[in-house]
Amino acid sequence: MNAILTQIESIKQAFAQDLQKVQTLKEFDDLKVSFLGKKSSLQALLAGMKDLGADERREVGPALQEAKTGIEQALEVARQAFTERKAKAAIDKELYFDVTAKRPGGVRGHIHPYSQAIEEIEDIFMSMGYEVLDGPELETDFYNFTALNIPQDHPARDMYDTFWTNKKSMLMRTHTSPVQVRSMESKELPLAGIVPGRVYRHEAVDATHEIQFLQCEGFFIDKNVTVSHLFATAQTFLKQLFKKDELDIRIRPGFFPFVEPGFEIDMRCPFCSKGCSVCKKSTWMEVFPGGMIHPNVLRAGGIDPDVYSGFAFGFGLSRLVMLKYGIDDIRHLYGGKLKFLEQF
Ligand code: PHE
């Protein structure tokens, strides 16, 4: 066969092969340039026609022409088909979507560590027959102090850095104890209640102090209630909170005007046996104060202290949450930082 015809055949074959590989419109353009452009082998052959003899030209001419139009048409058809396929895929994508497909990177909320702890504490006390009570955060001088055996001008008021309001005798409650007296007034005896709630103190904020934090009051009033009821309740609660079968507690004397006698309750460090950084190497940890409700407080709540007695305790819920979860800075708890909260 004529050498030029062989060359035309191989150009056609190369084109057919390259056409298969085209993926984008730009590649169609590039393909067109390399097979039909000025520098293409086909153009070179066409240009060389004038140097051929008449016979050869008659043989090669139509073949070259046919190759050229063949390539042009094939390119056009393939390009058209490609554009249509693309458009259809775009429409399909909008029309048909997979409703079962998993959305990547979804954000899911969960319960704040504070709320988790409150729920857990409520469950523990409810299993012992306590009811969950609450009272106002904007409190009167009477319930926050006077009724709790802290009369006007009594130095014990200094224990509480109080936020007073510009309404006379109204303050942001400094502890949850006012709910003791409020409940005595409104509830029947025997009375067993806990009061998880927000309290306010005018303090400098640091890693262990916030102007607003959570406390939980607990009290039980009935005939013949004694300190041993208080200790057993405290111990049962702590065992369940820290998930321990055995957990020793000990008591030290402590002063609060609204209890007599008053105590500080300590527990064995639930995190170690030999002393660690949490218990400051002592194996004991102070957990919360409590005591027998002072007769004056019972009286303020309309209860006869000669017939009834009761115990009360009040713990810093914020502190217990920090202990339980190993949080070292109280400011994290209200910071609202997702990086922190997502760990719980
Ligand atoms: N109300 C006390 C405080 O906030 C704690 C407490 C409650 C102490 C009940 C004894 C009994 O400091």
Residues whose N, C-alpha, C, O or C-beta is under 5 A from the ligand:
A	BS01	LIG	T174 H175 S177 F256 V259 P289 G290 G291 A312 F313 G314
